[in-house]
């Protein structure tokens, strides 16, 4: 019962849409109505409001971190902690509060990874930052970081249960970016900092 409650709570926490909350707080349009239509930090940045984008980024990351951290403090097994990590991540991807149409999950995954293993999380975040700085495409950075996450986990810890969780997160992230991948290949993807279309 306690495990089921933890998983449901993690999913509901993941479902909290910080892109929508920040847009309300900063008086912005619904992020689903412009840019990529994605309720996430990168799309909120297209509104031109960096503070709202930062609020979204930190909120989405914090909920991923908090769910895993609380599960760790409650003394759950590594298996349950892994399930909690997946639950909060899936909550962001398929939030009940937005009719199961959520964000891409990059910030939430980062928060989850930092809680699971700070060094792993920082290594993956560093990969994203390097790719984003070098190429200016958030989606490309996310896909590369997602692909590298399980590789880095294997190099650090071997093929343990945590690596399986990281691999699932990585595959889900890549899957959520499939349309972005197609736009990248067609040369139609928006770069970081590009404003929303009128």
Secondary structure, DSSP 8 states (H G I E B T S, - for coil): -HHHHHHHHHHHHHH--HHHHHHHHTT---GGGSTT---SHHHHHTTT-HHHHHHHHHHHHHHHHHHHHHHHHTT--HHHHHHHHHHHHHHHHT-GGGTT-----HHHHHHHHHHH-HHHHHHHHHHHHHHHHHH--HHHHHHHHHHHHHHHHHHHH-S-HHHHHHHHHHHHHHHHTHHHHHHHHHT----TT-----
